[in-house]
Amino acid sequence: MASAPRPPTPAELAANLARVEERIHRACARASRPRESVLLLAVSKVFPAEAILAAHALGLRDFGENYVQEMDRKAPQVRPLDARFHLIGHLQSNKSRRAAELFDVIQTIDSPKLARRLAEAPGRVREVLIEVKLSEEESKYGCAPADLAALIDALRALPALRLTGLMTMPPWSDDPEAARPYFVRLRELAQTHNLPQLSMGMSHDLEAAIQEGATIIRIGTALFGSRRRA
Ligand SMILES: *Cc1c(COP(=O)(O)O)cnc(C)c1O
């Protein structure tokens, strides 16, 4: 991996967090939702363990990482924290055992095979979400909507795992409104299958996500700054 980007100073991080909190409060107020109905998941990928420690010191308790290997490196420093770690990147089934040890929540289940591997793995992970692929982009992982019912059935047959919701990542666009149809679609799928958690919305489109019912927003850049190296 290229050298890490410059992590924010504690003062920068505090200011970024205040701005993000203000955006969340305003979006919740507009949607007539309580602030507590939205979990702020701090996406710390690429940044060093120190950034997680600094965010934890400011009160954040849920962190998102994309890669098992990267979490493995940070784990000695951050796993002792009173915090929950969510895997939000694609998981290959040959890494499922290690992922089950490192993460509390895995948001990217996309096949019955991966679900079975995780259920068999000893470890801490018990809560899972299904990543749904709602666009035709080739590079995106996730379960196709047509396969969702079967995957939900497979997960509900595995008592070791608790399926709580759906996650999606719309195609990237500068325009936050471009993501809204994907957010609406994810909410409809979750309602159909009676799943309470909706993980959707990132730094640039959290307002639209909250308006459409997000219960977990995944925020990286707006908290920690650009991931491009300094
Ligand atoms: C990196 C990442 C995010 C955070 O994106 P930002 O635009 O930096 O807030 C959210 N979700 C997933 C799945 C990611 O990979």
Ligand as a Chemical Component Dictionary entry (heavy atoms), coordinates in Angstrom:
data_LIG
# 
_chem_comp.id                   LIG 
_chem_comp.type                 NON-POLYMER 
_chem_comp.pdbx_formal_charge   0 
_chem_comp.three_letter_code    LIG 
# 
loop_
_chem_comp_atom.comp_id 
_chem_comp_atom.atom_id 
_chem_comp_atom.alt_atom_id 
_chem_comp_atom.type_symbol 
_chem_comp_atom.charge 
_chem_comp_atom.model_Cartn_x 
_chem_comp_atom.model_Cartn_y 
_chem_comp_atom.model_Cartn_z 
_chem_comp_atom.pdbx_ordinal 
LIG C1 C1 C 0 -14.778 4.269 2.063 1  
LIG C2 C2 C 0 -16.182 3.868 2.281 2  
LIG C3 C3 C 0 -17.099 4.726 2.907 3  
LIG C4 C4 C 0 -16.765 6.158 3.342 4  
LIG O1 O1 O 0 -16.811 7.011 2.260 5  
LIG P1 P1 P 0 -16.593 8.608 2.434 6  
LIG O2 O2 O 0 -17.096 9.163 1.159 7  
LIG O3 O3 O 0 -15.148 8.837 2.643 8  
LIG O4 O4 O 0 -17.409 9.039 3.603 9  
LIG C5 C5 C 0 -18.378 4.248 3.147 10 
LIG N1 N1 N 0 -18.742 3.006 2.779 11 
LIG C6 C6 C 0 -17.898 2.160 2.172 12 
LIG C7 C7 C 0 -18.364 0.797 1.796 13 
LIG C8 C8 C 0 -16.599 2.564 1.890 14 
LIG O5 O5 O 0 -15.774 1.719 1.262 15 
# 
loop_
_chem_comp_bond.comp_id 
_chem_comp_bond.atom_id_1 
_chem_comp_bond.atom_id_2 
_chem_comp_bond.value_order 
_chem_comp_bond.pdbx_ordinal 
LIG C1 C2 SING 1  
LIG C2 C3 SING 2  
LIG C2 C8 DOUB 3  
LIG C3 C4 SING 4  
LIG C3 C5 DOUB 5  
LIG C4 O1 SING 6  
LIG O1 P1 SING 7  
LIG P1 O2 DOUB 8  
LIG P1 O3 SING 9  
LIG P1 O4 SING 10 
LIG C5 N1 SING 11 
LIG N1 C6 DOUB 12 
LIG C6 C7 SING 13 
LIG C6 C8 SING 14 
LIG C8 O5 SING 15 
# 
